[in-house]
Amino acid sequence: MPLWSWLFPTAAAGLLAALLTMPSGALLVAACAIALIGTVIASVHHAEVVAHRIGEPFGTLVLAVAITVIEVALIVSVMLAGGPEKAGLARDTIFAAVMIIVNGVIGISVLLGALAHGEQSFRIEGSGPALAALVTLATLSLVLPTLTTSSSGPTYSEAQLLFAAVVSFVLWALYVFVQTVRHRDYFLPTDDTAGDEAHAEEPTLRLAWASFGLLLVSLVGVVGLTKGLSPSIESALAVAHAPKAVIGILIALLVLLPESLAAVRHARANRLQISMNLALGSALASIGLTIPAVALVSIWLGLPLVLGLGPKDMVLLALSFVVGTITLSSGRTTLMQGAVHLVIFAVFVFLAFVP
């Protein structure tokens, strides 16, 4: 086990304790920020060790579920601290997650993979239905609340929110069943794209359990440090006069960093199928698990929850899904497809700061 892979989670735990017991000076904040980034990267390593031990496609679920735990914890903690002013945080974070994955992660994976290998292939039997489920979940969670009339504004009534939560979780669970049981072969790399790592010696059971433990420590450290640093982040955004939606983008970028790095690494190694599994699986988990959790907390604690997108964001969401459908329709990717996705991602980021 590399030294840095356990050193960063250990440092994060120590700095988290210091952050909770000591005044947060500039030096402590800087150390926590460095430890936070290092711990996120360490979580990638440990999740992949566990994934390699249990094999594909189960392995890609490990990181997806772990990242969703971080996302839910961050959203709920910031909503509790911010009150009604943070009513749209879940919407902003989930929308940002979808845009980052569909355009940013898939775009850079396809682009770098094409630069290294020309054309790459993947199984449309698995990726196509995954995108269809993502389009359905995103429409149910982010578009319909703007159009319903049972409650005022871009919100759901309590009954509608519970229905959306149940349907979202059921659809995500069905996807997991299809991926791991019923049609497992649809999500496995083909022999010519499996790469040398797929045939590498798997880690020992002892190493896998150690990585699993450190993965849990890393997740706790990421959640704790992010929550502790959130006042400093919000102050910096206020000084920069950044829109409120930028906070959701930052949360999504942070929690998706491990999966994004893993997806890009697999694409460069000519394992685009695993990249697609990671990207689409994390997007589905981001909605299918986050919406039920946030909805239950919102109803239980009486927190306001705004989910519906505005017209500009709806257009970007629709454009992303149309282009994503074209990209996944043939089972092969080229440089042009990656560039188009990255252009859409650049438009999303630019309009977030200059609405």
N, C-alpha and C positions, 0 to 999 in steps of 0.2 A: 504494500500500500504506500503510495507516494506521501512524502512528508506533508506537503501542502494540503492534501485531501483531508487530513484530520486536524491540522494546525488551524486552519481558518474556522471550522465549526467550533473548536475549543475556544479560540479567541473571541468568536461571536458571543458565546455563552458568558465569558468573563466580562466583556464590554457591555453586554446587556445588563448584567448585575450592577456594573458601575454606573450605567445610564439611569438605573432606577434608584440608586442610592446617593449619587453625587450631582452637584450642579453641572449642567451641560455647557461646558466651555467650548471654544472653537477647536481646540486640540482633540477633545473627546469626540466631538461631532465628526471631525475629519477621520479619526481612527475608526469610528463606527461605520462610516461610509465605505472605507476601504475594506473592512471586515465583511460588510454586507455583500459587496460585489464578489469578493473571494469565496464567501460561503455559498452564494448562488451557483458559482462555477463548480465548487466542490460537490454540491448536490447533484449536478449533472453526472459527475464521475461515479458517485455511489449508486445513483439510480441505474446507470448503465451496467455497473457490476452486477446488481441484482437482476436486471433485465437479461443479461447474458446467461446468468445461472438458470433462470426459469424458462428462457427461450422465447422465440417469437410465436404468435403475436402478443402473448401475455406480457412480455417485457415492456412493450410500448405503453401499456396501461399503467405501469408503476409510476412513471414520471407524470402522466396526465392527471392521475388522481392526486399525486403529491402537490402538483402545481395548483390544482383547484382548491385544495385545503388552504394553501397560502392565500389565494385570491379571496375566498369567502371570509377568512379571518381578517384580512386587511379591510375589506369593504365594510363588514359589520363593525369593526372597531372604530373606523373613521366616522361611520354614520352615527354611532352612539356618542362619539365625542363632539360631532358637529351639529347634531340635531336637524331641524327642518332645512337648514341651508345645504345639507348634504343629501337631500331627497333624490337627486338625480345621479348620485355617484355610481350606483349599481349599473344604471343605463350607460353612463359614459364609459365605465370600465369594460362592460361586456361588448359594447360597440367597438371600442378600441381594440379589444382582444380579437374580435372577428376580423377587423381590418388589418391588424398586424399579422395574423396568421394567413388569411386568404391572399393578401397582397404582399406583405413584407416577407414572411417566412417562406411561403411557396415561391414567391418571386425570386428571392436571392438564392434559394436552393436550386431552382431550375436554371437560373443564369450561371451560377458557378459550376453546376454540373455540366451544363452545355459547353462552357469554356474548357472544361477538363476532358470531356468525353464526347463532344458533339451532340448526338441524340441520346436520350435516355428513355427507358421504358418502365411502365408500372402496370398493375392490373386494374383495369377500369371496373372489373366486377366488384371490387371492394371500394375503390375511391369514389365511383359514381354514386352509389347509394348513400355513402357517407356525406357527400356534398348535398344530396337531396334532403337528408335529415337535417343538415345544418341550415339550409334555406328555410325549412319549415320551422325550426326552433327560433331562428332569428326573426322571422315574420311574426310568429306568435308572441314573442317577448318584446320586440322593439318597434314593430310597425302597428299592429292591431290596437295597442293601448291608445294611440293617437286618434283612432277612428271610432272607438266604442263610445256609447252615449250613457251608460249606466252611472258613470262618475264624471265629474268635471275635470277638464284638462287632460293631458296625455297620461292618464292613470287607469288602472283596473279597479273595479269594485272588489270587495273582499272575496265574494264568490268566484268572480272571474280570475282573481289572483291565485286562489287555491286550485282552480281548474287548470290554469296555465302551469302551475308548479307540478301538479300530478302528471299532466301530459308530457311535460319536459323530461321529468325523471324517467317515465316509462319508455319514452323514445330513446333516451340515452342508454338505459338498461338493455333494451332490445338490440341496439347497435353493438353493445359489448357482447351479448349472447351470440350474435351473428359472427362477430369478429373472432371470438375465442372458441366457439363450439360448432355451430351449424355450418358455417362456411369459412372455416379457419384458413383453408388453402387460398382464399381470395386475397389474403393479406400477407402472404409469405413471398419473399423475394424469389424471382426466377433464378435458376441455376447460374445463368450467365451474368447476373447482377448481384449475386450474393456476396462476392468479395472474399478476401482471405480471412477477414475477421469473423465471418460467419462460421468458419471451420476451425477457428482458434480454440485452444483448450479452455474449457469453461472454468471459472473460479471455483475454489473449494467451498464447501458448505460453510466452513468457519469464516472465510473471507466474506462470503455473501451476507452472513448474519452481522458481521462487523460493519459492513457497508450499510446494511439496513438500519442499524442503530445510529450510525453517523448521519444517515439521511434524515432520520427523525430529529436529531439534534440540529441539523442544518435548517430544517423547516421551521423549528421553533425559533432559532436564531434569526432567520430572515423575517418572520412575522414580528418578533419582538423589537428588532432593530428598526424596522420600517415604521412601526407604530411610534417608537421613541423619537425617530428623526422627523416624523410628519410635521410637527410644529415648525421646525427649521425649514423644511421644504415649502410649507405654505407661506411662510414669511418671505422666502426668496421669490416665490411666484407672485406674491403681492407687490413686492418691490419692482418686479419686472412687468407688472400690469398684465399678466397672462390670464386668459379666460379660465373659468372654473373647470371646464372640461379637460384641461391639461392635467389636472390631478389624476383623473381616471386613466389618461394615457400613460402617465408615469407608473401607476400601479400595474397596469397591464404589461408595460414593457419590462418591469422588474420581475413579475411572476412568470412571464413567458420566456425570459432570458435562457434558463436551462434548456427548455425544449427547443428553442430556436437554435442554440448552438449545436445541440445534438442533431437536429434535422439537417442543418447546413453541412455538418461533418459527414453525415451519411451520404448526402447528395454528392459531395466532392469525391467520396470513395466509391461512386457508382452504385449506391444502394438507395435509389430514389424511392422505391417502394416503402422502405422504412421511414424515409422523410415524410412521405404522404401520410403514413399511419400516424406518425407523431403529430403532424400539423393538424390534420382533420380530426384526429382523436382528441387533441387538446381543445380545439374549438368547440366540439360537441360537449366535452366535459365542462368547459367554461360556461356554457348555457344550461346544459341538462342537469348539472349539480348546483351551480351557483344560484340560479333562479329559485329552485325550491328552498334552498337554505335561507336566502335573503328574504323570500316571501314569508316564510314561517317566522323569522325574527321580526319582520316588519309588523305582522299581525299580532304576534305575542306581546311585543313591547309598544305597539301603537305608533310606530315610526312611519312618517309619510314616505311613500315610494313612488317616484316618477320614472316610468319606463319608456314612454313613447318618444320616438325621434322626431326632430324637425324636418322640414322638406329637404334641406340641403343634405343632411345625413342620410335620408331615405334614398336620395338619388345616388349617392356614393355607394350605399349598401347594394342597391339594385345593379349598378354598374359592376361592382365586384363579383356578384354572383353570375351575371351574364358572361363576363370574361372567364371566370372560374369554370363555368360549364363548358366553354369552348376549349379551355386548356385541358380539361379532363376527358374530353369526348373521344380522343383518338388513342389514348394509352401511351403516347410518345410526346416528348417535349423538346423544344429547341430554344435557342438563344432569344428569339423574338418574343416568345411567350413570357419568359422571365422578365424581359424589359418592360413589357406592357403592364404586368402586375406591379412592378416597382414604380412606374410612373403614377399609377393610381394611388399607391401608398404615399408617394411624395405629395400628391394633391391633398390627400387626407391630412397629413401632418401640417402642410402649409395653411390650409383653411382652418385648422384647429387653432392656430396662433393668429391668423388674419381672417376672422369669420366674415 
